[in-house]
Amino acid sequence: MKNTIFSKNGISKNRSSLKMKLKILIVDDKIANLIALEKVLVEQDVDFIRAMSGEEALMMVTENEFALALIDVQMPLMDGFETVEIMRQDIKTQHLSVIFVSAIYSENYYKIKGIEVGAVDFITKPIVPKILQGKVRVFLELYEQRKQLEEQNQALLSAISERQQAENKLKQHQEHLEKLVEERTAELVLTNKHLIQAKEEAESANRLKSEFLANMSHEVRTPLNAVIGFSSILAAQTTDNKQKGNINFIQEAGESLLTLINDILDLSMIEAGLLEIQYEQVKPQVIFTELQQIFNIEIAEKNLEFMMEIDKSLPPTLTLDKIRLRQVLLNLIGNAIKFTDSGYIKLCANKIDTEDDHSEMGLIIAVEDSGIGIPADQQTLIFESFKQLDGQSTRKHGGTGLGLTITKRLVEMMNGHISVESRPSKGSRFEIVLHKVKVAATLLDVTQDDTFELNNIVFEKVRVLVVDDIEFNRDLIKEYLSQINLEVICAKSGQEALLFAKEYDPALILMDILMPEMNGYEATKHLKGNPNTADIPVIALTASASVEKKAKTHDFDGYLSKPVNVSELLSELSRYLKYTKKAIADASYVMNVDNTLNPEEIANFPELQNKFKQKVMPIWKKTGVGIQPEIIAKLAEKMIELGNEYNVPAFIHYGKPLLESTQTFDIAHILKAIKRFPVLVEPLMVVTTRS
């Protein structure tokens, strides 16, 4: 039971005549909901009495007099409606004001049902605090007025035999109070009408927002799919260096625009309730190591020290959303490096044991730096949308001001919170605390992103049906698939897809979702309902953020989002189409031969350092945005060039198979080579930073 004081709205000034605090009965089978109601009504000068079931509530009303009851509808054994019906049969509680509180959104049935059993109001969850506070305040006032009326009536009736005049005054006063009650009741009815109207307007606005999100996602990401995809293909086919440079600018601009759009869509999806956390078994140490490798070159360039302090007792496998946790840490570490010119970056991870349940734990992850710091008056501001530090150079540091906003929202969705401690010119520490993280019962054998071998894969010659109402989307996918020995048939509508599937019997179908007349959902439903086409795998393709979840739960065998990632496309195809492996002797050989860099054995090493920094590092930075064959090829060419010029076999052995991989579209080897690059050049970077 929790007692609090309320005096803002004049209730307490009438309370003295009652000689004791009013009591509110709150009934809900979940303790968290009871606590939440008390917190919302914390300013009321009342005593709260809890009941966690209808039966317990009936016992409470026999022992106490309540001014108001807030009762949940959905409870086991005895629901809220049945509880109130029984209360109305008792003379002591037949006039008790009851407000139903429920998460049920069916507008008419439950409200009518609540009124029929005797409730005075019906509030749906999630509760709007000010609305609930206002309604409770009105009913408490009505209760006090009724109690006052009863007391005054009793006093006047006891003296009726002595003074007839008192009876007349009582009558006048009673009429006045009844009129006041009618007026307040009319005001309450009007208020309810306004609240219902406001709720309908809010729901309509939310629907419009969701529609806008879907349309913007589809309309913007669709042309970006063509810009990024065709520029990548064009760059691979272009030999003129000037033209390649121009194409690179197009790709960089497209990737930057895609990053901005994804940030805006992530934030919009979170606000619209469309983004969900997907839990899986994850090895946190693997994530931490990947992050260190990702930022290794950038940290070395700025001559920073990267430290990891991981609690040795941290369980090897936890249940987390790997993608969202990685997104959060990428943003925090990226920011730390961006705003730190000297000193260190530190990644820490510790666990918080729970006494009662060893299958769960708390997880603390912190990113600390010795950078420019954040003034105290701006430490809350940085988590707001499109907000950046006062005086921060956007030209120097870049960014849209959305990163920390999305980070905070994602952490909260993962049942956690984020905080910051910082001092200007001393550095910052961002700390994430995740609550009730489940410890995996069995260890998950987490491998790298090569669960199947793409290295030197050639698909068997089969037909693939590509369905999309936009021509350049069809042409882009056709261009990709034609390079890997697949025959491509294109359909521009759902109806045409049904005809072509029957006529050509494809081995797999790539199906766009948002199409006019017959969309991808309907076309796939027809295909799966036809015995002749039911066994054909159908992979969904969409650029719309709002239909991603829906696509995963329908009849599709797989799902890909636009802009299409080539590696993900090939990975999805390999699940359903047969393939064989080519053997490339050079590629397998160089992984085990002379792949180390010994500065002491290299003549003119300082000169090599300078050329490496000028010619290779600018290209390497561009490899962080997707797999772009022309950029990877340029990186390989520069490594071979420097290897021949300065007699560095490690560079040659690294560059030749990498260059061949870009020509044979060997995604697996490209990924492995990119991962090896920081390790290969680490001695060079260490010497560079000390020189």
Secondary structure, DSSP 4 states (H G I P E B T S, - for coil): --B----TTSSGGGGGGGSS-EEEEEE-S-HHHHHHHHHHTTTSSEEEEEESSHHHHHHHHHH---SEEEEES--SSS-HHHHHHHHTTSTTTTT--EEEEE----HHHHHHHHHHHT-SEEEESSP-HHHHHHHHHHHHHHHHHHHHHHHHHHHHHHTTTT-HHHHHHHHHHHHHHHHHHHHHHHHHHHHHHHHHHHHHHHHHHHHHHHHHHHHHHHHHHHHHHHHHHHHHHHHHH---HHHHHHHHHHHHHHHHHHHHHHHHHHHHHHHHT------EEE-HHHHHHHHHHHTHHHHHHTT-EEEEEE-TTS-S-EEE-HHHHHHHHHHHHHHHHHT-SSSEEEEEEEEEE-SS-TTEEEEEEEEEE-SS---GGGTTGGGSTT---TT--HHHH---S-HHHHHHHHHHHTTEEEEEEEETTTEEEEEEEEEEEEBPSS------S-SS--TTEEE-S-EEEEE-SSHHHHHHHHHHHHTTT-EEEEESSHHHHHHHHHHH--SEEEEES--SSS-HHHHHHHHHHSTTTTTS-EEEEE--GGGHHHHHHSS-SEEEESSPPHHHHHHHHHTTS-EEE---HHHHHHTSSS----GGG-TTHHHHHHHIIIIIHHHHHHTTSS--HHHHHHHHHHHHHHHHHHT-HHHHHHHHHHHHHHHHT-HHHHHHHHHHHHHHHHHHHHHHHH-
